[in-house]
Amino acid sequence: MIGPKTSATGGSIAIGGSNEGMLVNVAAAENAQVAVTIDTAALMRRLPSHLAAIISQFAKQSAALMTDASTQELKPSIQAKLNFNNLPESYRLIRDWTRYSSILHSSYRGVEQINQAARLLVKRRAGVVYDEELNRISTEKGIAKQEHSAFARQHGALLVTAVINRLMQDYSCSIDADVETEAAHLAISLIVADAVIECEVLERPNHAVTA
């Protein structure tokens, strides 16, 4: 939270605002020189802790709903999945996943030391939310049940955004502390992108094969 308005006299410099945030306000006396450096790497330093917290929370929420599965779903190549759902590789969700997926995988490995099913549970949670959002949006728009898949393929970005927003809301409501929105949103976006690639979110191509 930004504090009271700052003021500076007699050659002094005053800096106001939270040192935990991205914004400060600076007031300097006439002819004074001020250099302000913003740590743009701060978000990336905090991302792993947000990912671990979110993965743990969603895995715990999904554990009660998980059923035994004797087979594993096959996954197609990333490009085939994106093409099938009319999502370009330049889509921000995919660009973020390409850039930060190593952090995501590292976070999963960390949580899996406590909960070996964490990744499976989190992907399943994203898939359940996707099904719910597809049904909700399709109903609102009067789309017949048999047309849901075709509708989803043409509105992938809309549905992905809806899934991210739902998971963000669920996470915000499930913890006592204030949520750092930017870092939490990026963390959830990476989880959803991973679920897209693993065929839990958006539509699965008929020719799906292991990537």
PEZIJO-V646344 format. One record per residue. N is the residue number from 1. SS is DSSP state (helix for helix, strand for strand, loop for the rest). NEAR is the number of other C-alpha atoms within 8 Angstrom. Layout:
BEGIN
N SS NEAR
N SS NEAR
END
This chain:
BEGIN
1 loop 5
2 loop 8
3 loop 7
4 loop 5
5 loop 5
6 loop 10
7 loop 8
8 loop 11
9 loop 8
10 loop 5
11 loop 9
12 loop 9
13 strand 13
14 strand 10
15 strand 9
16 strand 12
17 loop 11
18 loop 10
19 loop 6
20 loop 4
21 loop 8
22 loop 6
23 loop 7
24 loop 11
25 strand 8
26 strand 9
27 strand 10
28 strand 14
29 loop 11
30 loop 5
31 loop 4
32 loop 9
33 loop 5
34 loop 6
35 loop 4
36 loop 4
37 loop 4
38 loop 5
39 loop 5
40 loop 5
41 loop 6
42 helix 7
43 helix 8
44 helix 7
45 helix 7
46 helix 9
47 helix 12
48 helix 11
49 helix 7
50 helix 11
51 helix 13
52 helix 12
53 helix 8
54 helix 11
55 helix 13
56 helix 10
57 helix 10
58 helix 12
59 helix 14
60 helix 8
61 helix 7
62 helix 12
63 helix 8
64 loop 6
65 loop 5
66 loop 7
67 loop 4
68 loop 4
69 loop 5
70 loop 4
71 loop 4
72 loop 5
73 loop 4
74 loop 7
75 loop 11
76 loop 14
77 loop 11
78 helix 8
79 helix 7
80 helix 9
81 helix 15
82 helix 12
83 helix 9
84 helix 11
85 loop 12
86 loop 9
87 loop 10
88 loop 7
89 loop 8
90 loop 6
91 loop 8
92 helix 6
93 helix 9
94 helix 10
95 helix 10
96 helix 12
97 helix 11
98 helix 7
99 helix 7
100 helix 9
101 helix 10
102 helix 7
103 helix 8
104 helix 13
105 helix 8
106 helix 8
107 helix 11
108 helix 12
109 helix 8
110 helix 9
111 helix 13
112 helix 11
113 loop 7
114 loop 6
115 loop 7
116 loop 8
117 loop 8
118 helix 13
119 helix 11
120 helix 7
121 helix 13
122 helix 13
123 helix 13
124 helix 10
125 helix 11
126 helix 14
127 helix 11
128 helix 8
129 helix 11
130 helix 14
131 helix 8
132 helix 8
133 helix 11
134 helix 11
135 helix 9
136 helix 8
137 helix 8
138 helix 13
139 helix 9
140 helix 7
141 loop 6
142 loop 6
143 loop 10
144 loop 8
145 helix 6
146 helix 5
147 helix 8
148 helix 12
149 helix 8
150 helix 7
151 helix 10
152 helix 13
153 helix 12
154 helix 8
155 loop 8
156 helix 12
157 helix 7
158 helix 7
159 helix 13
160 helix 12
161 helix 8
162 helix 10
163 helix 13
164 helix 12
165 helix 8
166 helix 9
167 helix 11
168 helix 11
169 helix 8
170 helix 8
171 helix 11
172 helix 9
173 helix 7
174 helix 7
175 loop 7
176 loop 5
177 loop 4
178 loop 6
179 loop 6
180 loop 6
181 helix 6
182 helix 6
183 helix 11
184 helix 13
185 helix 10
186 helix 10
187 helix 13
188 helix 13
189 helix 11
190 helix 14
191 helix 11
192 helix 14
193 helix 11
194 helix 10
195 helix 13
196 helix 11
197 helix 13
198 loop 9
199 loop 12
200 loop 11
201 loop 13
202 loop 13
203 loop 11
204 loop 8
205 loop 9
206 loop 4
207 loop 5
208 loop 10
209 loop 8
210 loop 7
211 loop 6
END
